[in-house]
Amino acid sequence: MKLQTILLTLTIVISAPTLAASPEPQKGDREVEHTAISNQVMLNDRIVVEDGVIHLGDIFQGAERYADRVVAYAPRPGGRSIFDARWLKRVASAFKLNWVPRSAAERVVVERASQLISKDEIEALLHERLIAEGGDKESRVKLSNRTFTLNLPVGEDYLLGIDQISFDQATGRFSAIVAWGNGKDERRRITGRLERLVEVPVLSNRFMKGDIIGKDDIEWIEVSQSRLQRTALTDASRLIGMAAKRAISEGKPVSANDIRRPKVVNKGEIVVMVLSTPMMRLTAKGKALESGGTGDTIRISNSQTSTVVEGVITGPGHIRIDGPVNLAMR
């Protein structure tokens, strides 16, 4: 007996859409079987419905007194359904409409109007709830589905809310049920993460190798702390005046490995070595064995003796020697 009941229920569920897509005149419409609508009937060009059902008049112009007859279920809000020539001909014949398809390729597209709820609106709603659950106020909600949108029926005010939520403070991960309407069948499960945000300086334009970064080249963005690389710079002063070591894209955090001091001494360049003490100041010429910027320590070869020493670049063509006098200048 249980098996018969289950099979009967399954048959009803499977058959319901078929019945809705294959409308027949009701018993009270017997005159339809004998009287065809004489007016020329045409398909509507663009069909947008707001209700959960599609009426004959939504599809056909000239359906007249049968225009209010329900012929199919409407798609979900924001969705669309396509009805082909065969289905259209069957409906027209059922109601004795003066219409035949021009070709087998003829069809109509029915769209369901909706109230669009954006991803930002959902994230704002979730943020408020997650803060109440103990989340960090200086954070943001990021849904796993980056293209998330929610389409609600039009014509009524639906109270949108969070029905259930599960939140792990240690990882920031959550899952929740978004509900609207009566909340029974109108629900959607979403997942995501609550992330702490950090402000970081980024370049407003693409920089090529050797380009010098100025104050006006910097803007600020917020990024997730968990996704920020350890070498990313968060202090703009460490960017200003530096040169790009390689091409750097705009709008992305800059790594310490992406920049260097601007070169003021090139390898092979003749430079002036300066050694100062409280009692004297000595200078000599040398050949730079490495390139570098102000503040970099490089090796220099004394032009007269070929002695190699290390010095700190103090400016274009000038090296400060901190080693012993007899080693640097001999």
C-alpha positions as CSV (number, residue, x, y, z in Angstrom):
1,M,0.0,0.0,0.0
2,K,2.9,2.4,0.9
3,L,4.6,1.7,-2.5
4,Q,1.3,2.5,-4.4
5,T,0.9,5.8,-2.5
6,I,4.5,6.8,-3.2
7,L,4.1,6.0,-6.9
8,L,0.8,7.9,-7.1
9,T,2.4,11.0,-5.4
10,L,5.4,10.8,-7.8
11,T,3.1,10.6,-10.8
12,I,1.2,13.7,-9.7
13,V,4.4,15.7,-9.1
14,I,5.9,14.7,-12.5
15,S,2.6,15.3,-14.4
16,A,1.8,18.8,-12.9
17,P,4.2,20.8,-15.1
18,T,3.0,18.9,-18.2
19,L,-0.6,19.7,-17.5
20,A,0.3,23.4,-17.0
21,A,2.1,23.4,-20.3
22,S,-0.7,21.7,-22.2
23,P,-3.8,23.8,-21.4
24,E,-7.3,22.8,-22.4
25,P,-10.5,24.8,-22.2
26,Q,-12.3,24.4,-18.9
27,K,-15.8,22.7,-18.8
28,G,-17.4,26.1,-18.5
29,D,-15.8,27.1,-21.8
30,R,-17.6,24.6,-24.0
31,E,-18.5,27.4,-26.5
32,V,-14.7,27.6,-27.4
33,E,-15.0,24.1,-28.9
34,H,-17.6,25.4,-31.4
35,T,-16.8,29.1,-31.9
36,A,-13.4,30.2,-33.2
37,I,-12.2,33.7,-32.5
38,S,-12.5,35.4,-35.8
39,N,-10.0,38.2,-35.3
40,Q,-6.5,37.7,-36.5
41,V,-4.3,36.6,-33.6
42,M,-0.6,37.5,-33.3
43,L,2.2,36.6,-30.9
44,N,3.3,39.3,-28.5
45,D,6.9,40.5,-29.2
46,R,8.2,40.8,-25.7
47,I,6.5,39.0,-22.8
48,V,7.3,39.9,-19.2
49,V,5.0,38.6,-16.4
50,E,5.0,39.4,-12.7
51,D,2.8,36.6,-11.4
52,G,3.6,32.9,-11.0
53,V,1.5,31.9,-14.0
54,I,1.3,32.8,-17.7
55,H,-2.1,33.8,-19.2
56,L,-3.2,33.2,-22.7
57,G,-3.3,37.0,-23.3
58,D,0.3,37.3,-22.2
59,I,1.3,35.3,-25.3
60,F,-1.4,36.1,-27.9
61,Q,-2.7,39.4,-29.0
62,G,-6.4,39.0,-29.8
63,A,-7.2,36.3,-27.3
64,E,-10.1,38.5,-26.2
65,R,-12.4,37.0,-23.6
66,Y,-10.0,34.0,-23.0
67,A,-7.1,36.3,-22.3
68,D,-7.2,35.6,-18.6
69,R,-7.0,31.8,-19.0
70,V,-3.9,30.3,-17.3
71,V,-1.8,28.3,-19.8
72,A,1.5,27.6,-18.0
73,Y,3.6,28.3,-14.9
74,A,5.8,31.3,-15.1
75,P,9.6,30.9,-14.6
76,R,11.2,31.9,-11.3
77,P,11.7,35.6,-10.7
78,G,14.4,36.9,-12.9
79,G,14.3,33.7,-15.1
80,R,12.9,33.0,-18.5
81,S,11.0,30.2,-20.3
82,I,10.9,29.4,-24.0
83,F,7.8,28.0,-25.7
84,D,8.3,26.5,-29.2
85,A,6.0,26.4,-32.2
86,R,4.5,23.0,-31.4
87,W,3.4,24.1,-27.9
88,L,2.1,27.4,-29.3
89,K,0.1,25.7,-32.0
90,R,-1.4,23.3,-29.5
91,V,-2.5,26.2,-27.2
92,A,-4.0,28.1,-30.1
93,S,-5.9,25.1,-31.3
94,A,-7.2,24.4,-27.8
95,F,-8.8,27.8,-27.7
96,K,-9.8,27.9,-31.4
97,L,-7.5,30.9,-32.0
98,N,-7.0,32.0,-35.6
99,W,-3.2,31.5,-35.5
100,V,-0.7,29.1,-37.0
101,P,3.1,29.2,-36.7
102,R,4.9,30.7,-39.7
103,S,7.7,28.1,-39.3
104,A,8.8,25.3,-37.0
105,A,11.4,27.7,-35.6
106,E,8.9,30.2,-34.3
107,R,8.9,30.6,-30.5
108,V,8.2,33.0,-27.7
109,V,10.3,33.9,-24.7
110,V,8.6,34.7,-21.4
111,E,10.5,36.6,-18.8
112,R,9.6,36.9,-15.1
113,A,10.0,40.4,-13.6
114,S,11.8,40.5,-10.3
115,Q,13.2,42.7,-7.5
116,L,17.0,42.4,-7.8
117,I,18.9,42.1,-4.5
118,S,22.6,42.8,-5.1
119,K,25.5,41.0,-3.6
120,D,26.4,44.2,-1.7
121,E,23.0,44.3,0.0
122,I,23.3,40.7,1.1
123,E,26.9,41.3,2.4
124,A,25.7,44.3,4.4
125,L,22.9,42.3,5.9
126,L,25.2,39.4,6.8
127,H,27.9,41.8,8.2
128,E,25.4,43.2,10.8
129,R,24.4,39.7,11.8
130,L,28.0,38.4,12.1
131,I,29.1,41.4,14.2
132,A,26.3,40.5,16.6
133,E,27.7,36.9,16.6
134,G,31.1,38.2,17.8
135,G,32.7,39.2,14.5
136,D,35.3,41.9,14.1
137,K,33.8,45.3,13.4
138,E,36.8,46.3,11.2
139,S,36.0,43.5,8.7
140,R,33.9,42.8,5.7
141,V,31.8,40.0,4.4
142,K,33.0,38.2,1.3
143,L,30.6,35.7,-0.3
144,S,32.0,32.5,-1.8
145,N,29.9,33.1,-4.9
146,R,31.3,36.3,-6.4
147,T,28.4,36.7,-8.9
148,F,25.7,36.2,-6.3
149,T,22.4,37.9,-7.0
150,L,18.9,37.3,-5.6
151,N,15.7,37.8,-7.6
152,L,12.5,38.3,-5.6
153,P,9.0,38.5,-6.9
154,V,7.6,41.9,-7.6
155,G,4.4,43.5,-6.4
156,E,4.9,42.7,-2.8
157,D,7.2,43.8,0.0
158,Y,9.3,40.8,1.0
159,L,11.0,41.0,4.4
160,L,14.5,39.7,3.7
161,G,16.5,38.3,6.6
162,I,18.9,35.7,7.9
163,D,17.1,32.7,9.1
164,Q,20.0,30.6,10.3
165,I,23.7,31.2,10.6
166,S,26.8,29.2,11.6
167,F,30.0,31.2,12.3
168,D,33.5,30.2,13.2
169,Q,35.3,33.1,14.8
170,A,38.7,31.4,14.4
171,T,38.6,31.1,10.7
172,G,36.0,33.7,9.9
173,R,34.0,31.3,7.8
174,F,30.2,31.2,7.9
175,S,27.2,29.6,6.3
176,A,23.8,31.1,6.5
177,I,20.2,30.7,5.2
178,V,18.7,33.8,3.5
179,A,14.9,33.7,3.7
180,W,12.1,35.9,2.4
181,G,8.4,35.8,1.9
182,N,6.9,33.1,4.1
183,G,10.4,31.7,4.6
184,K,9.3,28.1,3.9
185,D,10.1,27.6,0.3
186,E,11.8,30.9,-0.4
187,R,15.2,30.2,1.1
188,R,18.8,30.1,-0.2
189,R,21.9,28.9,1.5
190,I,25.1,31.0,1.2
191,T,28.6,30.7,2.4
192,G,31.5,33.0,2.8
193,R,34.1,34.5,5.1
194,L,34.4,37.5,7.4
195,E,37.7,39.1,6.6
196,R,39.7,41.8,8.4
197,L,40.6,44.7,6.1
198,V,43.9,46.5,5.8
199,E,44.5,49.7,4.0
200,V,47.5,49.5,1.6
201,P,49.1,52.0,-0.8
202,V,48.9,51.0,-4.5
203,L,50.0,52.7,-7.7
204,S,47.4,54.6,-9.7
205,N,49.1,53.8,-13.0
206,R,51.2,51.0,-14.4
207,F,54.9,51.5,-13.8
208,M,57.7,50.2,-15.9
209,K,61.2,49.2,-14.8
210,G,63.2,52.2,-13.6
211,D,60.2,54.5,-13.2
212,I,60.4,56.7,-10.1
213,I,57.4,56.6,-7.8
214,G,56.1,60.0,-6.6
215,K,53.6,61.0,-3.9
216,D,50.9,61.7,-6.5
217,D,51.3,58.2,-7.9
218,I,49.9,56.6,-4.8
219,E,46.3,55.8,-3.9
220,W,44.8,53.6,-1.1
221,I,42.7,50.4,-1.2
222,E,41.3,48.0,1.4
223,V,42.4,44.4,1.1
224,S,41.8,41.3,3.2
225,Q,44.6,40.9,5.8
226,S,44.6,37.1,5.3
227,R,45.3,37.5,1.6
228,L,48.0,40.1,1.9
229,Q,51.5,38.9,1.2
230,R,54.1,39.3,4.0
231,T,56.4,41.3,1.7
232,A,53.6,43.8,0.8
233,L,54.2,47.4,1.7
234,T,51.7,49.1,3.9
235,D,53.7,52.3,4.5
236,A,53.5,54.8,1.6
237,S,56.8,56.4,2.7
238,R,58.6,53.3,1.7
239,L,57.3,53.7,-1.9
240,I,57.9,57.4,-2.5
241,G,61.1,58.1,-4.3
242,M,61.8,54.5,-5.1
243,A,62.2,53.0,-8.6
244,A,60.3,50.0,-10.0
245,K,62.6,47.0,-10.2
246,R,60.2,45.5,-12.7
247,A,56.8,46.3,-14.3
248,I,54.2,46.9,-11.5
249,S,50.5,46.8,-12.2
250,E,48.2,49.6,-11.0
251,G,45.7,49.0,-8.1
252,K,47.6,46.0,-6.6
253,P,49.7,45.9,-3.4
254,V,53.4,46.5,-4.0
255,S,55.9,44.1,-2.7
256,A,59.3,45.1,-1.2
257,N,60.8,43.0,-3.9
258,D,59.2,45.1,-6.6
259,I,61.1,48.3,-5.9
260,R,64.7,49.5,-5.3
261,R,66.4,52.8,-4.7
262,P,66.9,54.8,-7.9
263,K,70.3,54.2,-9.4
264,V,72.6,57.2,-8.9
265,V,75.8,55.3,-9.6
266,N,76.1,52.8,-12.5
267,K,78.5,49.9,-12.7
268,G,81.8,51.0,-14.4
269,E,81.2,54.7,-13.6
270,I,84.1,56.8,-12.3
271,V,83.2,58.1,-8.9
272,V,84.8,60.3,-6.2
273,M,85.6,58.4,-2.9
274,V,85.5,60.7,0.1
275,L,87.0,59.8,3.5
276,S,86.4,62.2,6.3
277,T,87.8,62.3,9.9
278,P,87.7,65.0,12.5
279,M,91.2,66.0,11.4
280,M,91.1,65.8,7.6
281,R,89.1,65.1,4.5
282,L,90.6,62.9,1.7
283,T,89.3,62.3,-1.8
284,A,90.3,59.9,-4.5
285,K,88.9,58.6,-7.8
286,G,87.6,55.1,-8.1
287,K,85.7,52.8,-10.5
288,A,82.3,51.5,-9.3
289,L,82.1,47.8,-9.5
290,E,78.4,47.7,-8.8
291,S,75.3,49.9,-9.5
292,G,73.3,51.4,-6.7
293,G,71.2,54.1,-5.3
294,T,71.6,56.6,-2.4
295,G,72.3,54.7,0.8
296,D,73.4,51.5,-0.9
297,T,76.8,50.0,-0.1
298,I,78.8,49.0,-3.2
299,R,82.4,48.0,-4.0
300,I,84.8,50.5,-5.6
301,S,88.2,50.0,-7.1
302,N,90.8,52.7,-6.5
303,S,91.8,54.0,-9.9
304,Q,95.5,54.5,-9.0
305,T,96.1,51.3,-6.9
306,S,93.3,49.0,-8.0
307,T,92.6,48.4,-4.3
308,V,88.9,47.3,-3.8
309,V,87.0,48.8,-0.9
310,E,83.4,49.2,0.1
311,G,81.6,52.5,0.4
312,V,78.1,54.1,0.8
313,I,76.6,56.0,-2.0
314,T,75.8,59.6,-0.8
315,G,74.7,61.0,-4.1
316,P,75.4,60.9,-7.9
317,G,79.0,60.0,-8.4
318,H,80.0,60.3,-4.7
319,I,80.9,57.5,-2.3
320,R,81.6,57.7,1.4
321,I,84.4,55.5,2.7
322,D,84.2,54.4,6.3
323,G,87.3,52.0,6.2
324,P,90.8,52.8,7.3
325,V,92.6,55.6,5.5
326,N,95.7,53.5,4.6
327,L,93.4,50.9,3.0
328,A,91.0,53.1,1.1
329,M,93.4,55.7,-0.2
330,R,96.6,53.9,-0.8
